[in-house]
């Protein structure tokens, strides 16, 4: 097993978590906050829009089962990368579309994914590339509170899960049916 991870933001982290967990090779998803200027992050502060953090998912996967390219293609399927600082009714910089690279290899991987996404979505893709450097505040990943982890799996009948998360999961399941667990 060759486990690795990527840190991605594309709207509500419940959607990312639930959609990624449908795919073979995805070992785990940890939701959290990254990209802000505060020395710490929690849900209430991030939702205020004042910290600069994005809701994000650290996606752990087995590269022998699912490639990083496929993980990124799924990412660009589960959210609309043309919406600046929002996904649907979720509005604010905390819902931005971003990929957080930790080294030059990841940055190049993300650049290539942006090219592929532009072929699907057109030139209006607004996804940003941001550094995930643990040495600076903006690059630190803070795990979200425990009740956010695996939220959809624990709360499938909750209103937001039915109206927003469920359709995104269905879209990924349809497009990546050959990779379903």
Secondary structure, DSSP 8 states (H G I E B T S, - for coil): --EEEEEEEES-HHHHHHHHTTBTTEEEEEEEEES-SSSS--HHHHHTT-S--EEEEEEEEETTTS-HHHHHHHHHHHS-TTSTTEETTEESGGG-EEEEESSHHHHHHHHHHHHHHHHHH-TT---EEEE--TTSGGG--EE--GGGTTHHHH-TTSHHIIIIIHHHHHHHHHHTGGGB-
